[in-house]
Amino acid sequence: MDKNERIIVIGAGVFGLATAFKLTEEGYKSVTVLDRSMPPVPDGSSNDISRIIRFDYGDEVYARIAKEAYELWKSPDYQEAFQQTPCLWVCQQANEEQPIQPKAAEYSRRTKDILTKIGQKWHAVPNSEEARKRFPALSGRLGSPDIDGFYNDSAGWADAGLAISRLAARCVSAGVEFVTGPKGQVIEFEKAPEGTIKAVHTANGDHIYGDKFIVAAGAWTASLIPAWNSMIATAQIVGYLRLTAEEIVQLKDLPIYFNFSTGFFCFPPHERTGYLKVACHGFGYTVPSFKSVSGPPSSVVSSRANFIPADGIQRLLAGLKDILPQLAPRGLERVGLCWYNDTPTGDFIMDYHPEHKNLFVATGGSGHAFKFLPVIGKYAVESFERKLSHGLLEKWKFPTAYRERFEWGEFKGDGSRGGPDRREMTAQERKMFDSALAAVSTRECKI
């Protein structure tokens, strides 16, 4: 690789920043990151108060790489944003209140087998009573008395916004150039006759030329490149409950809680904001964009709109009632949509686009990429330079099987999702979402 080539990175999230930083470490002289905003991008999936850091996986490849990342979260470069805490995983029997993912028990079994294989101790939790004995802050029934669960002490959570801010600062110190706002918002590519990319066109009319281009735009990726039905942007539900100072103290030993069957999960209290965050790792909602693919809004950069569909609120409150029933009647202070860029199997995509030899694609986080922040740049650059092992090159190869068809039902991920099937937002829900976005933008313009 010519280290003097101009590398243009599109997207300032996990994939983009980590890749840009690693490129400079490897001696690349000209690395430019483009985005609609300086990171952390307000409505990006890499920006929030918390993300789970764990290596409990039903896939050995991700388990080993996530363990590598976990060790680095405890290092000086990342420890400011990291809080170590146990992670409790449960499966439950079906009940009338929440639909469940029938393969949850199988994924849980695979995960425990892999933890054992890589030499990581885990602790069985055979029922709700045992879970409450180990974690007294959990006051609810945990879905049903017949849960099957386990916990791993080697886990934790990261303040996502803080971690991204610190990595962005390291990028600046390393010489990465940032172009943001309308000047950095990529609208389309300028192609040479043979199919290579010459430049990107931005929202303010600029043309930015480069030698190699890396698209790391998360849920916005499919609106920028020929995605060949290899990815789908899905909106996932998040909620925040305001805690009192006394409640923060009472719940300080709350573990990360994750229900494989329903997809519901909850973090310990976030002391700086006073929030208890709950969410669902499910199949999500789709919203058709202007290019007839599902995607988040691209013209507005703002905090997340205070909106999720009504059935999403019900799911979050039902999950909260299962673990902390005393808090559920209070309701949620605010909610939001977190945009995943899903691939059919939940695998990342880190490969050159089949039709554009100088266009590298780094995306497909599928709701589990953030934890890899300390190491994902290394793997992306090794793939960019084609130095990665054959097995990983194949695992993260740009998918071509869906080019002539698109079946949302086949986008099931890695088996860790729970809850109802993916669905498209209704026209009324989209109208409410747009109104909530407009309200956020208007409020921020006045500040």
Secondary structure, 3 states (H helix, E strand, C coil): CCCCCEEEEECCCHHHHHHHHHHHHCCCCEEEEECCCCCCCCCCCCCCCCEEECCCCCCHHHHHHHHHHHHHHCCCCCHHHEEECCEEEEECCCCCCCCCCCCHHHHHHHHHHHHHHCCCCCEEECCHHHHHHHCCCCCCCCCCCCCEEEEECCCEEECHHHHHHHHHHHHHHHCCEEECHHHCCEEEEEECCCCCEEEEEECCCCEEECCEEEECCHHHHHHCCCCCCCCEEEEEEEEEEECCHHHHHHCCCCCEEEECCCCEEECCCECCCCEEEEEECCCCEECECCCCCECCCCCCCCCCCCCCCHHHHHHHHHHHHHHCCCCHHHCCCEEEEEEEEECCCCCCEEEEECCEEEEEEEECCCCCCHHHHHHHHHHHHHHHCCCCCHHHHHHCCCCCCCCCCCCHHHCCCCCCCCCCCCEECCHHHHHHHHHHHHHHHHHHHHC
